[in-house]
Amino acid sequence: MANVQLKNGQKLQLTIKRLGINGEGIGYYKKLIVFVPRVLPGEEVIAEVTKATPRFAEARMTKIIKKSSDRILPPCKFYDRCGGCQLQHLVYEKQLDFKKDLLKQALTKFKPKGYQKYILKDTIGMEEPWHYRNKAQFQLRYDTKSKRIEAGLYEMDSHRLVAIDDCLVQEKATQDVVNGLVQLLNKYQLPIYAERKNSGILRTLMVRVGRATGEVQVVFITNSSKLPQKNALIREINQRMPQVVSIMQNVQSKKTSVIMGDETLHLWGKEAIEERLQELTFDLSPRAFFQLNPQQTSILYDEAIKALALTKNETVVDAYCGVGTIGLSLAKHAKEVRGMDIIPQAIENAKENARRIQANNTHYETGTAEDLLPKWFAAGFRPDSIVVDPPRTGLDDHLLQALVAQPPKKMVYISCNVSTLARDLVKLASVFKIEYLQSVDMFPQTARCEVVVKLTRI
């Protein structure tokens, strides 16, 4: 531990050594680690301390003394305040290098067996790394100064909302609909939820587009089942936004950072929109998980198919299956595909998606992998392979134990969090050989990345 104590407001001159897991620059002041957003390796900067602890400090850059040749001018007018993107100031080719290095950092921290010899493939990027997100989840607030309702994203590490009307990583269709909805909320002066007072109704707008179909779904996320001026809203959305084919309401009455609640109400139109991925068509209900970048999702799943290398007589389990995207992509290559998810509506979507393409070799159940896998094992089902695509928290401990106790011949781990991936590989490496790790840039301009890992039983 460094024997130094900084103070808030103190100015430091730092040389940035590398980028950290959230895209922030890392420098050192008398051996104390200092995290500085919006800076790049090799830069010399003046930074003002915003948080000081005995173990680390956080600071904001106030001046660049020596600028990196990889620095570019961020095109987004909200970039300095919005916490949605972290890397717009870094040339895209170097963003791809960073995401590979991020994986290397995580492996070095957790040290799974043999990690020094793991094959880390270069990150697969996008030709056009903008306007790729097919879903917008914008928080709402009532601005007392302008007396207007606004929608946007929070500033970094805060609950201060940045009103956004042109997000450069959102599909234009979703942003256009969000902007139109905000106009309607202001027209009808609808009550916006205030967290501190725990009053009001409308909390969040969610808009999702089927990129291949053009269908748009609107979800009003509310603090109660009430929705004032509901019929007027629906009528005007129909008139102004013909691309909207589904209007839903989700009730989230809990004080939580979780955006959506358990109850979803059908207001108008279809209950799910359609999206196509390669030759497959999927139904997407409001709470169903679907990758945010359809263009890169095709590449991601191609990498998963390649890594599994299934034969027609092999069975595969699709854990965390969502609406069945991965499993149905694998169905034509396998003897049988089984999937599970904890959201009942997602399983219904998966079954319908399977029926649509006549994937009769599929089986979907509601439940957790850690509960259903032992049940299937006991019934005599022994999968040859398993593909997992868990949330950012990584694999459930019980599932990890089941995989270590009864490992299939092959496994593919798709991860959106390199830290929890590296942590899980510590246990998985005891029974699997880690063949390679392939990064895929699903989220350009951010510090997040997806990784496909090929594992074979030892």
VOTORPA-134484 format. One line per 2 residues: for each residue x, y, z of N, C-alpha, C. Coordinates in pm, whole numbers, plus 50000, padded with zeros to 5 digits. Layout:
N
X Y Z X Y Z X Y Z; ...
***
This chain:
458
50084 49880 50000 50000 50000 50000 50088 50125 50000; 50051 50222 49920 50130 50345 49914 50113 50425 50042
50223 50483 50089 50220 50563 50212 50196 50709 50177; 50076 50737 50124 50041 50872 50083 49891 50889 50096
49848 51005 50137 49706 51035 50149 49675 51163 50072; 49597 51151 49969 49560 51267 49889 49435 51333 49945
49404 51452 49894 49285 51524 49936 49201 51560 49814; 49071 51564 49832 48982 51606 49725 49019 51748 49681
49022 51767 49549 49059 51896 49494 49207 51912 49466; 49288 51817 49515 49433 51826 49493 49465 51801 49346
49556 51881 49289 49597 51867 49149 49722 51777 49141; 49720 51684 49047 49830 51590 49027 49875 51593 48883
50005 51574 48861 50055 51550 48726 50084 51402 48713; 50020 51337 48615 50026 51192 48602 50066 51152 48460
50136 51038 48451 50156 50970 48324 50065 50849 48323; 49982 50836 48222 49885 50726 48216 49954 50601 48161
49946 50493 48239 50016 50370 48204 49932 50276 48117; 49804 50264 48150 49718 50171 48075 49572 50208 48101
49481 50135 48037 49339 50152 48060 49288 50041 48150; 49197 50076 48241 49140 49979 48333 49013 49917 48278
48948 49838 48361 48836 49754 48318 48715 49836 48273; 48702 49959 48320 48591 50044 48279 48633 50150 48176
48751 50130 48116 48799 50222 48015 48869 50344 48072; 48882 50350 48204 48946 50464 48267 49098 50451 48260
49167 50565 48254 49312 50563 48256 49365 50531 48395; 49481 50464 48399 49544 50430 48527 49681 50496 48532
49701 50578 48634 49830 50638 48661 49869 50616 48806; 49989 50659 48844 50036 50638 48981 50095 50768 49035
50059 50798 49159 50117 50912 49229 50185 50858 49355; 50318 50857 49352 50397 50800 49463 50347 50660 49499
50330 50579 49397 50288 50438 49406 50140 50419 49439; 50065 50527 49458 49920 50516 49479 49851 50516 49343
49766 50418 49321 49697 50408 49192 49588 50514 49183; 49582 50579 49067 49485 50687 49043 49408 50655 48915
49275 50655 48923 49189 50626 48809 49137 50758 48750; 49158 50776 48619 49119 50901 48554 49042 50868 48425
48912 50898 48418 48836 50874 48293 48882 50966 48181; 48855 50922 48056 48873 51004 47936 49019 51036 47905
49112 50954 47952 49253 50972 47918 49305 50843 47856; 49426 50848 47796 49479 50736 47720 49621 50700 47763
49662 50576 47743 49799 50535 47777 49903 50623 47706; 50005 50660 47780 50112 50743 47726 50089 50891 47743
49969 50931 47779 49941 51073 47796 49992 51123 47931; 50039 51247 47931 50071 51317 48055 49962 51420 48078
49901 51415 48198 49785 51499 48224 49793 51564 48361; 49718 51671 48377 49690 51728 48507 49550 51680 48546
49538 51623 48665 49410 51568 48709 49379 51617 48850; 49251 51644 48873 49205 51692 49004 49138 51577 49079
49182 51551 49201 49131 51440 49281 48984 51464 49317; 48898 51365 49289 48756 51372 49323 48718 51276 49434
48802 51174 49455 48779 51078 49563 48914 51026 49610; 48942 51040 49739 49071 50998 49794 49050 50893 49903
49118 50780 49887 49117 50676 49990 49262 50632 50012; 49288 50558 50121 49426 50510 50144 49476 50413 50037
49385 50348 49964 49425 50244 49869 49427 50292 49725; 49345 50393 49692 49339 50442 49554 49279 50582 49555
49285 50646 49440 49220 50776 49423 49152 50780 49287; 49048 50862 49278 48982 50890 49151 49000 51039 49121
49014 51071 48994 49039 51210 48957 48979 51239 48820; 48962 51365 48791 48914 51407 48659 49025 51485 48589
49039 51458 48462 49142 51525 48383 49103 51670 48361; 49195 51761 48389 49170 51904 48367 49254 51961 48254
49367 51895 48223 49453 51944 48116 49539 51831 48063; 49556 51824 47931 49646 51727 47869 49777 51798 47837
49886 51751 47896 50018 51808 47870 50079 51744 47746; 50069 51612 47740 50119 51536 47625 50006 51446 47575
49965 51468 47449 49848 51397 47395 49890 51272 47320; 49810 51164 47333 49833 51040 47260 49797 51058 47113
49873 50994 47026 49842 50997 46882 49716 50917 46852; 49667 50838 46948 49545 50759 46930 49420 50835 46973
49436 50956 47023 49321 51035 47068 49251 51098 46948; 49117 51092 46950 49036 51160 46849 48931 51244 46919
48868 51333 46844 48763 51417 46899 48632 51339 46903; 48573 51316 47020 48446 51242 47027 48337 51313 46949
48265 51244 46862 48162 51310 46781 48033 51339 46856; 48013 51274 46972 47886 51289 47045 47887 51416 47130
47783 51496 47118 47776 51622 47193 47749 51601 47342; 47709 51478 47380 47681 51449 47521 47795 51372 47589
47900 51344 47515 48003 51250 47561 48068 51292 47693; 48092 51420 47711 48161 51466 47832 48079 51443 47958
47946 51432 47943 47860 51417 48062 47796 51280 48073; 47761 51219 47961 47687 51092 47963 47778 50976 48003
47723 50884 48082 47800 50768 48124 47782 50646 48037; 47713 50662 47923 47685 50546 47838 47805 50493 47764
47890 50581 47713 48011 50542 47639 48135 50586 47718; 48244 50512 47700 48368 50544 47770 48487 50563 47678
48475 50527 47549 48594 50521 47464 48583 50600 47334; 48489 50691 47324 48476 50765 47198 48600 50848 47165
48682 50877 47266 48803 50958 47242 48920 50874 47193; 48900 50741 47179 49006 50649 47137 48975 50597 46997
49072 50607 46904 49053 50560 46767 49007 50415 46770; 48915 50377 46680 48845 50248 46692 48939 50128 46689
49040 50130 46604 49133 50016 46596 49197 49988 46732; 49226 50094 46806 49286 50078 46938 49184 50034 47043
49057 50065 47019 48953 50011 47107 48954 49858 47102; 48973 49804 46981 48976 49658 46965 49097 49598 47036
49212 49665 47028 49330 49618 47100 49307 49621 47250; 49243 49728 47297 49214 49742 47440 49129 49627 47490
49029 49586 47412 48938 49482 47459 49007 49346 47466; 49103 49323 47383 49186 49202 47394 49275 49212 47518
49331 49329 47541 49417 49349 47658 49338 49339 47787; 49212 49383 47784 49125 49374 47901 49108 49228 47944
49091 49141 47846 49079 48998 47874 49209 48946 47936; 49321 48989 47882 49452 48948 47935 49469 48993 48080
49426 49116 48109 49434 49168 48246 49352 49083 48344; 49230 49046 48301 49143 48967 48389 49202 48829 48416
49257 48767 48312 49319 48635 48330 49440 48643 48423; 49517 48750 48409 49635 48769 48494 49594 48789 48640
49480 48853 48662 49432 48876 48798 49385 48747 48865; 49305 48666 48793 49245 48547 48854 49330 48422 48837
49416 48420 48737 49514 48312 48716 49454 48171 48708; 49360 48148 48616 49316 48009 48596 49432 47924 48545
49422 47796 48567 49531 47702 48534 49576 47718 48388; 49707 47742 48370 49766 47751 48238 49735 47877 48161
49688 47981 48230 49639 48101 48159 49747 48169 48075; 49873 48152 48112 49981 48218 48035 49988 48166 47892
49938 48045 47870 49946 47983 47737 49813 47987 47661; 49712 48052 47717 49584 48061 47647 49602 48139 47516
49532 48094 47413 49534 48164 47285 49427 48273 47287; 49470 48399 47280 49378 48512 47276 49375 48567 47133
49264 48546 47064 49252 48592 46926 49218 48741 46921; 49257 48804 46811 49230 48947 46795 49079 48973 46795
49040 49085 46853 48899 49122 46863 48838 49145 46724; 48720 49088 46703 48647 49109 46578 48562 49234 46593
48591 49336 46512 48521 49464 46523 48416 49484 46416; 48365 49607 46407 48262 49644 46310 48321 49740 46207
48270 49732 46084 48311 49828 45983 48254 49966 46014; 48133 49970 46066 48068 50098 46099 48023 50090 46246
48107 50133 46340 48080 50111 46483 47989 50215 46548; 47882 50253 46480 47786 50351 46531 47643 50303 46504
47548 50357 46578 47404 50331 46557 47374 50181 46551; 47427 50107 46648 47411 49961 46646 47313 49908 46751
47282 49985 46853 47197 49934 46963 47051 49928 46921; 46990 49810 46934 46851 49794 46891 46750 49822 47002
46800 49856 47122 46708 49882 47235 46756 50003 47313; 46663 50096 47338 46691 50212 47421 46614 50198 47552
46683 50217 47662 46619 50224 47794 46658 50359 47855; 46573 50457 47836 46603 50593 47880 46522 50626 48005
46591 50674 48107 46525 50716 48230 46453 50848 48205; 46349 50873 48286 46270 50995 48274 46287 51084 48396
46276 51214 48374 46274 51309 48486 46193 51430 48445; 46146 51501 48545 46081 51630 48522 46180 51738 48565
46223 51821 48471 46318 51927 48501 46241 52048 48553; 46266 52082 48680 46190 52190 48743 46224 52327 48686
46344 52340 48628 46383 52470 48570 46314 52494 48436; 46324 52396 48348 46263 52413 48215 46115 52378 48214
46072 52312 48327 45934 52263 48338 45899 52170 48221; 45996 52083 48189 45979 51987 48079 46016 51847 48126
45951 51748 48068 45988 51609 48089 46102 51576 47993; 46204 51509 48044 46320 51475 47962 46351 51326 47978
46416 51271 47875 46459 51130 47877 46607 51124 47846; 46677 51032 47911 46820 51021 47883 46887 50916 47968
47017 50933 47983 47101 50839 48058 47170 50914 48172; 47214 50838 48271 47279 50900 48386 47423 50937 48356
47470 51042 48422 47613 51072 48421 47688 50956 48486; 47817 50947 48457 47899 50841 48511 47894 50841 48664
47865 50724 48723 47864 50704 48869 47774 50804 48940; 47656 50831 48883 47566 50925 48947 47422 50894 48908
47329 50967 48969 47189 50962 48929 47146 51096 48871; 47243 51170 48818 47213 51295 48749 47186 51262 48602
47066 51295 48558 47025 51256 48423 47078 51354 48319; 47129 51300 48209 47167 51380 48093 47058 51361 47988
46985 51466 47958 46880 51457 47857 46943 51437 47719; 46900 51333 47649 46963 51295 47522 46857 51285 47413
46881 51355 47303 46789 51346 47190 46856 51291 47065; 46986 51257 47075 47058 51204 46958 47175 51118 47007
47146 50993 47042 47251 50901 47089 47314 50833 46968; 47445 50847 46953 47513 50799 46833 47536 50648 46830
47510 50578 46940 47522 50432 46937 47385 50364 46930; 47277 50443 46937 47142 50389 46924 47102 50379 46777
47024 50276 46746 46957 50273 46616 46875 50401 46602; 46878 50461 46487 46805 50587 46467 46655 50569 46490
46604 50451 46457 46461 50425 46473 46420 50433 46620; 46503 50382 46709 46469 50386 46852 46476 50528 46905
46579 50603 46865 46591 50741 46913 46477 50828 46863; 46436 50809 46737 46325 50886 46682 46196 50861 46762
46173 50736 46797 46051 50703 46873 46060 50759 47015; 46175 50746 47079 46192 50805 47212 46162 50954 47209
46216 51025 47110 46193 51170 47100 46045 51201 47082; 45977 51120 47001 45834 51140 46981 45754 51113 47107
45793 51012 47183 45724 50980 47308 45741 51091 47411; 45861 51148 47418 45886 51257 47513 45796 51377 47479
45776 51404 47351 45685 51513 47311 45543 51485 47363; 45501 51359 47352 45366 51324 47398 45354 51332 47550
45457 51288 47621 45453 51296 47768 45441 51441 47813; 45510 51531 47742 45499 51674 47774 45363 51729 47736
45311 51687 47623 45180 51735 47578 45073 51705 47682; 45078 51581 47737 44974 51540 47831 45016 51559 47977
45136 51617 47997 45186 51648 48132 45170 51530 48227; 45223 51416 48186 45209 51294 48265 45302 51297 48387
45261 51236 48497 45339 51241 48622 45462 51151 48615; 45579 51212 48631 45706 51139 48622 45751 51098 48762
45800 50976 48774 45842 50923 48904 45962 51001 48958; 45953 51041 49084 46063 51108 49153 46116 51014 49262
46238 50971 49244 46294 50868 49332 46299 50912 49478; 46345 51034 49503 46359 51080 49641 46225 51090 49713
46124 51135 49642 45991 51148 49703 45910 51019 49693; 45957 50925 49610 45883 50801 49583 45740 50835 49537
45731 50930 49444 45601 50972 49393 45607 50981 49241; 45490 50986 49180 45484 50989 49035 45466 50849 48978
45457 50841 48847 45422 50712 48784 45526 50666 48681; 45554 50745 48579 45641 50700 48470 45788 50707 48509
45857 50594 48496 45998 50586 48537 46093 50582 48416; 46061 50497 48320 46155 50467 48212 46079 50443 48082
46140 50483 47971 46091 50445 47839 46183 50337 47783; 46125 50228 47736 46202 50127 47664 46148 50118 47523
46238 50127 47426 46199 50115 47284 46294 50016 47219; 46237 49914 47155 46320 49814 47087 46272 49801 46943
46369 49786 46851 46337 49772 46710 46387 49637 46659; 46308 49572 46577 46356 49457 46502 46430 49510 46381
46561 49499 46382 46640 49564 46278 46605 49510 46139; 46579 49380 46129 46550 49320 45999 46407 49345 45954
46315 49364 46051 46173 49378 46017 46125 49523 46022; 46195 49609 46097 46152 49747 46113 46043 49763 46218
45998 49654 46280 45894 49662 46382 45950 49724 46510; 45872 49812 46572 45915 49881 46693 45817 49851 46807
45873 49825 46924 45792 49804 47044 45822 49915 47145; 45716 49969 47204 45727 50070 47309 45683 50007 47441
45763 50027 47545 45727 49981 47679 45735 50099 47775; 45622 50133 47837 45620 50232 47944 45646 50160 48075
45754 50194 48141 45786 50132 48270 45742 50227 48380; 45649 50178 48463 45579 50266 48557 45595 50218 48700
45565 50308 48793 45574 50278 48935 45449 50207 48986; 45341 50210 48908 45217 50141 48944 45148 50099 48815
45038 50030 48829 44966 49984 48709 44886 50097 48644; 44881 50213 48710 44810 50327 48652 44892 50386 48537
44822 50431 48434 44886 50504 48324 44787 50609 48274; 44795 50730 48329 44702 50837 48289 44709 50864 48138
44596 50902 48082 44586 50938 47940 44630 50822 47848; 44609 50701 47895 44653 50584 47820 44595 50579 47680
44465 50597 47668 44401 50587 47537 44446 50697 47443; 44465 50818 47497 44511 50929 47415 44654 50904 47367
44737 50850 47454 44875 50816 47417 44878 50715 47304; 44799 50609 47320 44796 50505 47218 44749 50561 47084
44645 50644 47088 44589 50702 46965 44695 50786 46893; 44767 50869 46970 44866 50957 46906 44989 50880 46859
45028 50777 46932 45140 50694 46884 45103 50629 46751; 44980 50579 46742 44933 50519 46616 44939 50620 46501
44900 50744 46529 44895 50846 46424 45034 50894 46384; 45121 50914 46483 45251 50976 46457 45361 50876 46422
45349 50754 46474 45459 50658 46461 45407 50523 46411; 45380 50512 46282 45324 50387 46228 45418 50268 46240
45548 50294 46262 45643 50184 46278 45624 50111 46411; 45555 50174 46506 45529 50110 46636 45413 50012 46620
45442 49884 46642 45339 49780 46625 45301 49715 46757; 45368 49754 46866 45343 49693 46997 45360 49800 47104
45259 49815 47191 45267 49907 47304 45237 49829 47431; 45332 49831 47523 45322 49752 47646 45350 49841 47767
45313 49792 47884 45343 49860 48010 45404 49759 48106; 45514 49797 48167 45576 49711 48269 45572 49784 48402
45536 49711 48507 45522 49772 48640 45643 49737 48726; 45717 49839 48767 45831 49822 48857 45809 49915 48977
45751 49862 49084 45716 49943 49201 45823 49939 49309; 45928 49860 49288 46031 49846 49391 46136 49956 49378
46195 49992 49492 46308 50083 49490 46433 50002 49460; 46471 49999 49334 46580 49913 49291 46641 49970 49163
46763 49927 49135 46826 49968 49009 46782 49878 48894; 46711 49769 48924 46658 49681 48819 46548 49756 48744
46564 49767 48615 46474 49855 48538 46333 49801 48528; 46319 49670 48501 46186 49615 48475 46138 49529 48591
46006 49531 48613 45944 49448 48715 45890 49319 48657; 45818 49243 48740 45769 49112 48698 45639 49118 48620
45563 49228 48636 45430 49238 48574 45436 49319 48445; 45388 49260 48335 45384 49330 48207 45241 49329 48155
45191 49446 48116 45054 49462 48068 45054 49493 47919; 44962 49429 47847 44949 49450 47703 44852 49565 47679
44899 49673 47618 44815 49790 47595 44755 49793 47455; 44837 49760 47354 44787 49768 47216 44880 49694 47122
44823 49639 47014 44903 49579 46908 44955 49441 46945; 45070 49406 46889 45130 49276 46912 45197 49272 47050
45200 49154 47110 45268 49140 47239 45418 49120 47222; 45460 49087 47102 45602 49069 47073 45630 49119 46933
45750 49173 46913 45791 49212 46778 45879 49101 46720; 45894 49103 46589 45974 49002 46521 46112 49058 46484
46211 48972 46497 46347 49004 46452 46401 48883 46378; 46482 48907 46276 46545 48797 46203 46695 48802 46223
46751 48685 46244 46896 48670 46262 46939 48556 46172; 47020 48588 46070 47054 48490 45967 46923 48441 45905
46898 48309 45904 46774 48262 45842 46663 48239 45944; 46687 48277 46070 46591 48251 46177 46509 48376 46210
46382 48355 46249 46295 48464 46293 46261 48443 46439; 46265 48551 46518 46242 48542 46662 46133 48638 46706
46049 48592 46801 45956 48679 46871 46027 48738 46992; 46013 48870 47011 46077 48937 47124 45970 49006 47208
45944 48952 47327 45854 49016 47422 45934 49115 47506; 45868 49204 47582 45941 49311 47650 46055 49266 47740
46037 49160 47817 46140 49120 47913 46237 49016 47857; 46213 48972 47735 46299 48870 47676 46436 48928 47640
46541 48853 47674 46676 48897 47640 46705 48873 47492; 46763 48973 47430 46813 48959 47294 46935 49050 47284
47037 49003 47215 47159 49082 47206 47130 49221 47148; 47203 49322 47196 47176 49461 47160 47231 49501 47024
47318 49417 46967 47383 49451 46841 47361 49335 46743; 47249 49336 46668 47217 49222 46581 47326 49191 46479
47391 49292 46424 47494 49269 46322 47609 49186 46379; 47657 49223 46497 47766 49148 46559 47719 49017 46622
47589 49010 46654 47536 48886 46710 47551 48771 46611; 47528 48797 46483 47547 48692 46382 47691 48641 46384
47786 48733 46398 47926 48694 46405 47953 48616 46533; 47897 48664 46644 47916 48598 46773 47867 48453 46768
47747 48433 46713 47691 48298 46708 47764 48210 46608; 47814 48268 46500 47897 48191 46406 48022 48140 46478
48079 48224 46564 48197 48183 46640 48162 48072 46740; 48044 48081 46801 48000 47977 46894 47978 47844 46821
47914 47850 46704 47891 47729 46624 48024 47666 46584; 48117 47750 46540 48249 47701 46500 48321 47637 46618
48312 47698 46736 48381 47646 46854 48322 47514 46902; 48189 47501 46894 48126 47375 46938 48153 47261 46842
48161 47291 46713 48190 47190 46611 48102 47066 46629; 47970 47087 46632 47876 46979 46657 47865 46884 46538
47830 46760 46569 47793 46663 46466 47646 46630 46482; 47587 46569 46380 47443 46546 46378 47395 46451 46487
47485 46375 46545 47443 46280 46650 47474 46330 46791; 47505 46461 46804 47540 46516 46935 47426 46602 46991
47416 46603 47124 47316 46682 47194 47383 46802 47260; 47306 46911 47275 47363 47033 47332 47260 47098 47424
47308 47156 47534 47225 47233 47625 47257 47380 47608; 47153 47462 47593 47165 47607 47582 47117 47667 47714
47211 47686 47806 47178 47746 47935 47160 47897 47917; 47074 47958 48000 47043 48101 47987 46995 48129 47844
46896 48053 47796 46864 48049 47653 46789 48172 47604; 46724 48249 47693 46645 48362 47645 46537 48316 47549
46526 48382 47433 46423 48345 47335 46472 48236 47241; 46586 48176 47274 46634 48061 47197 46731 48094 47085
46787 48215 47085 46869 48258 46972 46987 48165 46945; 47064 48136 47049 47183 48051 47028 47142 47908 46996
47054 47852 47077 47015 47712 47059 46953 47684 46923; 46868 47775 46877 46805 47755 46747 46905 47772 46633
47007 47854 46655 47115 47863 46556 47193 47733 46547; 47194 47657 46658 47267 47530 46664 47181 47411 46622
47048 47429 46620 46957 47314 46606 46984 47229 46482; 47011 47294 46370 47030 47217 46246 47162 47142 46245
47251 47172 46339 47380 47104 46346 47380 46990 46448; 47271 46975 46526 47272 46883 46640 47159 46782 46634
47171 46679 46715 47065 46579 46729 46950 46635 46812; 46985 46703 46923 46884 46761 47012 46942 46883 47083
46857 46986 47100 46893 47105 47175 46793 47122 47288; 46846 47140 47410 46760 47171 47524 46803 47305 47583
46702 47385 47621 46733 47516 47676 46647 47548 47796; 46698 47642 47879 46623 47685 47996 46646 47833 48022
46546 47896 48086 46556 48035 48124 46459 48057 48240; 46487 48157 48323 46402 48180 48440 46280 48265 48408
46277 48327 48289 46164 48412 48251 46065 48331 48167; 45944 48303 48220 45848 48219 48147 45815 48270 48007
45800 48403 47992 45765 48457 47861 45875 48432 47759; 46001 48436 47805 46112 48408 47714 46105 48263 47666
46070 48171 47755 46058 48030 47716 45943 48012 47618; 45831 48083 47640 45721 48076 47544 45766 48130 47408
45842 48240 47409 45897 48293 47283 45988 48190 47217; 46073 48122 47297 46165 48023 47243 46089 47907 47178
45982 47861 47244 45902 47751 47189 45836 47794 47058; 45782 47916 47056 45718 47966 46935 45820 47984 46824
45938 48035 46859 46043 48051 46759 46086 47917 46701; 46090 47814 46786 46124 47680 46739 46016 47624 46647
45889 47647 46685 45778 47600 46600 45782 47666 46464; 45816 47795 46463 45816 47870 46339 45913 47810 46237
46028 47765 46282 46128 47709 46189 46126 47556 46188; 46021 47499 46255 46004 47353 46261 46129 47284 46316
46184 47343 46422 46298 47281 46492 46243 47182 46592; 46206 47065 46543 46141 46964 46627 46238 46892 46720
46366 46920 46707 46466 46857 46793 46503 46947 46911; 46410 47037 46949 46437 47129 47060 46341 47105 47176
46388 47140 47296 46306 47126 47417 46342 47241 47510; 46239 47319 47553 46263 47434 47638 46180 47425 47766
46243 47459 47880 46176 47458 48009 46209 47585 48086; 46112 47628 48168 46136 47740 48258 46206 47690 48383
46313 47757 48421 46388 47718 48540 46533 47754 48525; 46610 47727 48628 46753 47757 48625 46832 47636 48577
46945 47661 48519 47030 47552 48472 47075 47465 48590; 47101 47529 48704 47148 47453 48820 47041 47359 48876
46912 47389 48850 46804 47299 48891 46772 47195 48784; 46765 47240 48658 46719 47151 48552 46826 47051 48507
46952 47092 48504 47056 46999 48459 47061 46872 48544; 47067 46882 48678 47065 46758 48759 46940 46674 48736
46826 46741 48714 46700 46671 48686 46711 46593 48555; 46768 46657 48452 46785 46589 48323 46888 46477 48333
46994 46502 48408 47095 46397 48429 47029 46274 48492; 46947 46298 48596 46882 46188 48667 46787 46111 48577
46731 46180 48478 46639 46115 48384 46713 46045 48269; 46846 46052 48271 46925 45981 48171 46973 46064 48054
46945 46196 48055 46992 46282 47946 47133 46330 47977; 47228 46296 47890 47367 46336 47907 47410 46418 47785
47412 46550 47798 47448 46631 47681 47594 46613 47642; 47618 46613 47512 47757 46607 47464 47827 46741 47480
47747 46848 47478 47807 46981 47486 47709 47076 47552; 47762 47188 47598 47680 47290 47660 47732 47427 47618
47639 47519 47595 47676 47658 47567 47610 47743 47674; 47689 47831 47734 47638 47919 47839 47662 48063 47798
47563 48146 47821 47572 48290 47795 47510 48361 47916; 47581 48361 48029 47522 48411 48154 47518 48562 48161
47447 48617 48260 47451 48762 48282 47590 48806 48328; 47607 48935 48351 47738 48989 48387 47793 48931 48517
47706 48878 48601 47751 48819 48726 47819 48684 48707; 47813 48628 48586 47880 48501 48558 47795 48381 48593
47857 48265 48595 47785 48140 48619 47745 48126 48767; 47626 48073 48788 47582 48041 48923 47674 47934 48983
47703 47944 49112 47794 47850 49178 47746 47706 49165; 47615 47685 49177 47561 47548 49168 47581 47491 49027
47564 47576 48926 47587 47530 48789 47735 47498 48768; 47823 47584 48819 47967 47556 48811 48001 47421 48873
47944 47396 48990 47970 47268 49058 47920 47150 48975; 47802 47168 48913 47747 47060 48829 47835 47035 48707
47888 47141 48647 47974 47126 48530 48106 47060 48565; 48160 47095 48680 48285 47033 48724 48265 46887 48761
48148 46858 48823 48120 46719 48865 48091 46629 48746; 48019 46681 48646 47982 46602 48529 48006 46684 48401
48130 46705 48365 48159 46790 48249 48121 46723 48118; 48056 46796 48027 48031 46743 47893 48162 46739 47815
48158 46674 47697 48280 46665 47615 48327 46802 47570; 48230 46891 47540 48264 47022 47485 48179 47129 47551
48234 47248 47557 48160 47360 47615 48202 47489 47546; 48106 47578 47529 48136 47714 47484 48079 47811 47588
48163 47901 47633 48125 48002 47730 48125 48136 47657; 48007 48199 47647 47996 48332 47590 47981 48430 47705
48073 48523 47716 48076 48612 47832 48068 48758 47790; 47997 48839 47871 47995 48983 47851 48070 49055 47963
48143 48978 48045 48218 49037 48156 48346 48958 48174; 48459 49016 48134 48586 48942 48135 48628 48905 48277
48588 48983 48378 48626 48953 48516 48558 48828 48568; 48425 48819 48550 48356 48699 48598 48391 48578 48512
48421 48600 48385 48468 48490 48300 48598 48433 48355; 48697 48519 48381 48826 48473 48432 48809 48403 48567
48722 48456 48649 48694 48392 48779 48637 48251 48760; 48539 48237 48669 48477 48106 48646 48575 48007 48584
48667 48057 48501 48764 47967 48438 48858 47903 48539; 48873 47963 48656 48956 47902 48761 48903 47762 48794
48772 47749 48807 48713 47617 48837 48700 47532 48711; 48658 47594 48600 48638 47516 48478 48768 47457 48425
48880 47526 48446 49010 47477 48397 49057 47351 48467; 48990 47313 48576 49027 47189 48644 48977 47066 48568
48874 47084 48482 48818 46971 48407 48817 46994 48256; 48842 47119 48214 48841 47150 48072 48976 47207 48029
49011 47181 47903 49122 47251 47840 49066 47375 47772; 49127 47489 47798 49084 47614 47736 49152 47625 47600
49078 47599 47493 49138 47593 47360 49175 47733 47308; 49083 47827 47319 49112 47965 47278 49002 48057 47328
49029 48189 47323 48932 48292 47358 48924 48392 47243; 48803 48412 47193 48780 48502 47080 48694 48620 47123
48750 48741 47126 48673 48859 47161 48594 48908 47039; 48472 48952 47064 48386 49011 46960 48335 49144 47014
48357 49251 46940 48316 49383 46987 48169 49405 46960; 48088 49374 47061 47943 49395 47050 47904 49537 47087
47991 49608 47158 47955 49739 47212 48063 49843 47181; 48082 49880 47053 48180 49983 47019 48156 50112 47097
48265 50182 47123 48269 50308 47197 48254 50290 47348; 48235 50166 47395 48225 50138 47538 48339 50045 47578
48353 50026 47710 48458 49937 47762 48412 49792 47768; 48292 49762 47722 48239 49626 47730 48272 49547 47604
48280 49415 47622 48313 49327 47510 48256 49188 47536; 48225 49115 47432 48184 48976 47443 48303 48886 47408
48307 48771 47472 48416 48675 47447 48355 48536 47428; 48400 48465 47325 48361 48325 47303 48481 48238 47342
48457 48147 47435 48564 48059 47483 48532 47916 47444; 48629 47849 47380 48613 47708 47345 48683 47623 47452
48606 47528 47510 48660 47439 47612 48633 47294 47574; 48728 47207 47597 48709 47063 47574 48750 46989 47701
48676 46882 47728 48701 46805 47852 48838 46743 47851; 48906 46752 47963 49040 46694 47976 49030 46541 47982
***
